[in-house]
Amino acid sequence: METTDFQQLLAARLRQLREQQGWSLEALAELAGVSRSNISSIERGQSSPTATVLDRLATALGIPLASLFAGLQSTPSESPCYRHDEQAVWVDPASGYQRRRLTALQGAPLQMVEVTFPAGQRVRYEPLPLAAHWHQQIWMLAGEMQIATAEANWHLLTGDCLCMGIDGGTEFFNPGAVPARYLVALVRGCGH
């Protein structure tokens, strides 16, 4: 999927989610702590938001970041098969971190994302609680990552798996010399 196509799909998805809540740009801006002009620019497909900004917007909308990307196929499909060239890919303009949505069906109870995280890069998500608890498992496919929350720090190597909630602040850092690759599986409603 072309980057410009994806940016337009993301813009439409964000606008749709905001309008479903019945919120103005100002209301979402206040809840997310993101400027109205920034949100407007994103919704018009004129700017590519950072991971931190998208996380703030998703949290304000009461969904995890992965759900913001749900349904971002150029042609919505009812097929359980999601071909590689159809999968939505987003790249954080600040860090170069890349998310590939792997879940074929929008309403699937389990969502999966493949992440490629450049060497030496860091992304921090603020502790903005969601309306519902989400649980994630991170499985390292290649490289290494340091993942820190208020409760603990983990240094993950290839093959390691980490289970955690996503309702607190989390920092992701690749201390290695090569890009890290990992799979994230998310499910709603599981306990801590």
C-alpha positions as CSV (number, residue, x, y, z in Angstrom):
1,M,0.0,0.0,0.0
2,E,1.4,3.4,-1.0
3,T,2.3,5.8,1.9
4,T,0.1,8.6,0.6
5,D,-2.9,6.2,0.3
6,F,-2.3,5.0,3.8
7,Q,-2.0,8.5,5.1
8,Q,-5.4,9.4,3.6
9,L,-7.0,6.2,5.0
10,L,-5.6,7.1,8.5
11,A,-6.9,10.6,8.1
12,A,-10.4,9.3,7.3
13,R,-10.3,6.7,10.2
14,L,-9.3,9.4,12.7
15,R,-12.1,11.7,11.5
16,Q,-14.6,8.9,11.6
17,L,-13.7,7.9,15.2
18,R,-13.9,11.5,16.4
19,E,-17.3,12.1,14.7
20,Q,-18.7,8.8,16.1
21,Q,-18.0,10.3,19.6
22,G,-19.8,13.5,18.5
23,W,-16.7,15.5,19.3
24,S,-15.4,18.7,17.7
25,L,-11.7,19.1,16.9
26,E,-11.4,21.2,20.0
27,A,-12.9,18.5,22.2
28,L,-10.5,15.9,20.9
29,A,-7.6,18.3,21.2
30,E,-8.4,19.0,24.9
31,L,-8.8,15.3,25.7
32,A,-5.7,14.2,23.9
33,G,-3.4,17.1,24.7
34,V,-2.7,17.6,21.0
35,S,-3.3,20.9,19.3
36,R,-6.4,21.5,17.3
37,S,-4.4,22.5,14.2
38,N,-2.3,19.4,14.4
39,I,-5.4,17.2,14.5
40,S,-7.0,19.1,11.6
41,S,-3.8,18.7,9.6
42,I,-3.7,14.9,10.3
43,E,-7.5,14.6,9.4
44,R,-6.9,16.3,6.1
45,G,-4.0,14.0,5.3
46,Q,-1.5,16.9,5.2
47,S,0.8,15.7,8.0
48,S,2.1,12.3,9.2
49,P,1.7,12.2,13.0
50,T,4.3,10.7,15.3
51,A,3.7,7.5,17.3
52,T,3.4,9.6,20.5
53,V,0.7,11.9,18.9
54,L,-1.2,8.9,17.5
55,D,-1.1,7.2,20.9
56,R,-2.5,10.3,22.6
57,L,-5.3,10.5,20.0
58,A,-6.2,6.8,20.3
59,T,-6.2,6.9,24.1
60,A,-8.5,9.9,24.1
61,L,-10.8,8.0,21.8
62,G,-10.7,5.0,24.2
63,I,-8.9,2.6,21.9
64,P,-5.4,1.2,21.8
65,L,-3.1,2.4,19.1
66,A,-3.5,-0.8,17.1
67,S,-7.2,-0.2,16.9
68,L,-6.6,3.2,15.3
69,F,-5.1,1.2,12.4
70,A,-8.0,-1.3,12.2
71,G,-9.8,-1.3,8.9
72,L,-7.1,0.8,7.0
73,Q,-7.2,-1.4,3.9
74,S,-7.7,0.4,0.6
75,T,-10.5,-2.0,-0.1
76,P,-12.3,-3.4,3.0
77,S,-12.4,-7.2,2.9
78,E,-14.5,-9.9,4.6
79,S,-11.8,-12.4,3.7
80,P,-9.8,-13.9,6.6
81,C,-6.7,-13.8,4.3
82,Y,-4.8,-10.5,4.4
83,R,-2.2,-10.5,1.6
84,H,1.2,-8.9,2.3
85,D,0.8,-6.2,-0.3
86,E,-2.6,-5.2,1.2
87,Q,-1.4,-4.9,4.8
88,A,-1.4,-1.3,6.2
89,V,2.1,-0.1,7.0
90,W,2.7,3.1,9.0
91,V,6.1,4.7,9.7
92,D,6.7,7.0,12.6
93,P,8.3,10.2,11.1
94,A,10.2,10.9,14.3
95,S,11.9,7.5,14.9
96,G,11.4,5.6,11.7
97,Y,9.6,2.8,13.7
98,Q,7.3,0.9,11.4
99,R,4.0,-0.9,12.2
100,R,2.5,-3.5,9.8
101,R,-1.1,-4.4,10.6
102,L,-1.5,-8.2,10.3
103,T,-5.1,-8.8,11.3
104,A,-7.3,-9.4,8.3
105,L,-10.8,-8.7,9.8
106,Q,-11.6,-5.4,11.5
107,G,-13.7,-6.9,14.2
108,A,-11.4,-9.8,15.1
109,P,-11.0,-10.3,18.9
110,L,-7.2,-10.7,18.6
111,Q,-5.2,-8.0,16.8
112,M,-1.7,-8.5,15.6
113,V,1.0,-6.0,14.5
114,E,4.5,-6.6,13.2
115,V,7.0,-3.8,14.3
116,T,10.4,-3.0,12.9
117,F,12.2,-0.7,15.2
118,P,15.4,1.1,14.1
119,A,18.7,0.8,16.0
120,G,19.2,3.5,18.6
121,Q,15.7,4.8,18.5
122,R,13.3,5.4,21.3
123,V,9.5,5.9,21.6
124,R,7.7,6.8,24.8
125,Y,3.9,6.4,25.3
126,E,2.4,8.4,28.2
127,P,0.3,6.7,30.9
128,L,-3.1,7.7,29.5
129,P,-5.7,5.1,30.7
130,L,-8.1,3.5,28.3
131,A,-11.8,3.0,28.8
132,A,-11.2,-0.8,28.7
133,H,-8.2,-2.9,29.7
134,W,-6.1,-4.3,26.8
135,H,-3.5,-7.0,27.2
136,Q,-0.5,-7.4,24.8
137,Q,2.2,-10.0,24.2
138,I,5.4,-9.0,22.5
139,W,7.5,-11.7,20.8
140,M,11.0,-10.7,19.7
141,L,11.6,-12.1,16.1
142,A,15.0,-10.4,15.7
143,G,17.3,-8.0,17.5
144,E,16.8,-6.6,21.0
145,M,14.6,-4.1,22.8
146,Q,14.5,-2.5,26.1
147,I,10.9,-2.0,27.3
148,A,10.3,0.1,30.5
149,T,7.1,0.8,32.4
150,A,6.6,2.4,35.8
151,E,6.6,-1.1,37.4
152,A,9.6,-2.8,35.6
153,N,12.2,-2.8,32.9
154,W,12.9,-5.7,30.5
155,H,15.7,-6.3,28.1
156,L,14.3,-8.6,25.4
157,L,16.4,-10.7,23.0
158,T,15.5,-12.7,19.9
159,G,12.9,-15.4,20.9
160,D,11.9,-13.7,24.2
161,C,8.2,-13.0,24.9
162,L,6.8,-10.3,27.3
163,C,3.1,-10.2,28.5
164,M,1.8,-6.9,29.8
165,G,-1.1,-4.5,29.9
166,I,-1.0,-1.3,27.8
167,D,-2.8,1.1,30.1
168,G,0.3,2.6,31.7
169,G,3.2,4.6,30.3
170,T,5.7,2.5,28.3
171,E,9.1,3.3,26.7
172,F,10.5,1.3,23.9
173,F,14.2,1.6,23.1
174,N,16.4,-0.4,20.7
175,P,19.9,-0.4,22.2
176,G,21.3,-2.7,19.5
177,A,23.2,-2.0,16.3
178,V,20.6,-3.5,14.0
179,P,16.8,-3.0,13.6
180,A,14.6,-5.0,16.0
181,R,11.6,-6.9,14.7
182,Y,8.8,-8.1,17.0
183,L,5.2,-9.3,16.9
184,V,2.6,-7.7,19.1
185,A,-0.7,-9.6,19.8
186,L,-3.4,-7.6,21.5
187,V,-6.7,-8.7,23.1
188,R,-9.3,-6.6,24.9
189,G,-10.6,-7.4,28.4
190,C,-7.9,-9.6,29.9
191,G,-6.8,-9.0,33.5
192,H,-3.3,-7.8,34.4
